[in-house]
């Protein structure tokens, strides 16, 4: 009986809504603006027909974008996943999680 009660309380904990993290709205806006600028820069680098050191620039801008995504996740209360290595699919998943919490850029 005790194990059933423990199992039910663990199951209920999974479905319980976690309180939203109250972040500074100006900090949120700053992050969203910076994410938008970096996303546009990534697109510009990827579509430019001729650009010096394209791969190096792209890696640098993507690293900055990933760092801002991590900061945005912290502000939005998105649970961290330490094993998460940045790649296109994982980056997309994080962007979708932020969008589901009202973030846009």
C-alpha positions as CSV (number, residue, x, y, z in Angstrom):
1,X,0.0,0.0,0.0
2,X,2.8,2.4,0.8
3,X,4.6,1.7,-2.5
4,X,1.3,2.4,-4.3
5,X,1.0,5.7,-2.5
6,X,4.6,6.6,-3.3
7,X,4.1,5.7,-7.0
8,X,1.0,7.8,-7.2
9,X,2.7,10.8,-5.7
10,X,5.6,10.5,-8.1
11,X,3.2,10.2,-11.0
12,X,1.2,13.2,-9.8
13,X,4.5,15.2,-9.5
14,X,5.2,14.6,-13.2
15,X,1.9,16.1,-14.3
16,X,1.9,19.0,-11.8
17,X,2.4,22.4,-13.4
18,X,5.5,24.1,-12.2
19,X,5.3,27.8,-11.2
20,X,6.5,30.2,-13.9
21,X,9.8,31.8,-13.1
22,X,9.5,35.6,-12.8
23,X,12.2,37.1,-14.9
24,X,13.0,40.7,-15.4
25,X,11.0,41.7,-18.5
26,X,13.8,44.0,-19.7
27,X,16.4,41.2,-19.5
28,X,14.0,39.0,-21.4
29,X,13.5,41.6,-24.1
30,X,17.3,42.1,-24.3
31,X,17.8,38.4,-24.8
32,X,15.1,38.1,-27.4
33,X,16.5,41.0,-29.3
34,X,20.0,39.6,-29.2
35,X,18.7,36.1,-30.3
36,X,17.0,37.7,-33.2
37,X,20.1,39.6,-34.3
38,X,22.2,36.4,-34.1
39,X,19.6,34.3,-35.9
40,X,19.7,36.9,-38.7
41,X,23.5,36.8,-38.8
42,X,23.5,33.0,-39.1
43,X,21.1,33.2,-42.0
44,X,23.2,35.9,-43.6
45,X,26.4,33.9,-43.3
46,X,24.7,30.7,-44.6
47,X,23.2,32.5,-47.7
48,X,26.1,34.8,-48.6
49,X,27.6,33.7,-51.9
50,X,31.1,34.7,-51.0
51,X,32.3,35.4,-47.5
52,X,35.7,35.1,-46.1
53,X,36.2,32.4,-43.4
54,X,32.6,31.3,-43.6
55,X,32.9,28.2,-41.4
56,X,34.8,30.0,-38.7
57,X,32.3,32.9,-38.6
58,X,29.4,30.4,-38.6
59,X,30.8,28.4,-35.7
60,X,31.5,31.6,-33.7
61,X,28.0,33.0,-34.2
62,X,26.4,29.6,-33.5
63,X,28.4,29.4,-30.3
64,X,27.2,32.8,-29.2
65,X,23.6,31.9,-30.2
66,X,23.8,28.7,-28.1
67,X,25.1,30.6,-25.1
68,X,22.2,33.0,-25.3
69,X,19.8,30.0,-25.7
70,X,21.2,28.6,-22.5
71,X,20.7,31.9,-20.7
72,X,17.1,32.2,-22.1
73,X,16.4,28.7,-20.9
74,X,17.6,29.7,-17.4
75,X,15.4,32.8,-17.4
76,X,12.3,30.9,-18.8
77,X,12.7,28.1,-16.3
78,X,13.4,25.4,-18.9
79,X,15.0,22.4,-17.2
80,X,18.6,22.0,-18.1
81,X,19.9,18.9,-19.7
82,X,23.7,18.5,-19.0
83,X,24.1,15.9,-21.7
84,X,22.6,18.1,-24.4
85,X,25.2,18.7,-27.1
86,X,24.3,21.5,-29.4
87,X,23.3,20.4,-32.9
88,X,20.5,21.6,-35.2
89,X,17.9,19.2,-33.8
90,X,18.7,20.0,-30.2
91,X,18.8,23.7,-30.9
92,X,15.4,23.4,-32.6
93,X,14.0,21.6,-29.6
94,X,15.2,24.3,-27.2
95,X,13.8,27.0,-29.5
96,X,10.4,25.2,-29.5
97,X,10.4,24.9,-25.7
98,X,11.1,28.6,-25.4
99,X,8.4,29.4,-27.9
100,X,5.9,27.3,-26.0
101,X,6.7,29.6,-23.0
102,X,5.9,32.7,-24.9
103,X,9.4,33.7,-26.2
104,X,9.8,35.0,-29.7
105,X,12.6,36.6,-31.6
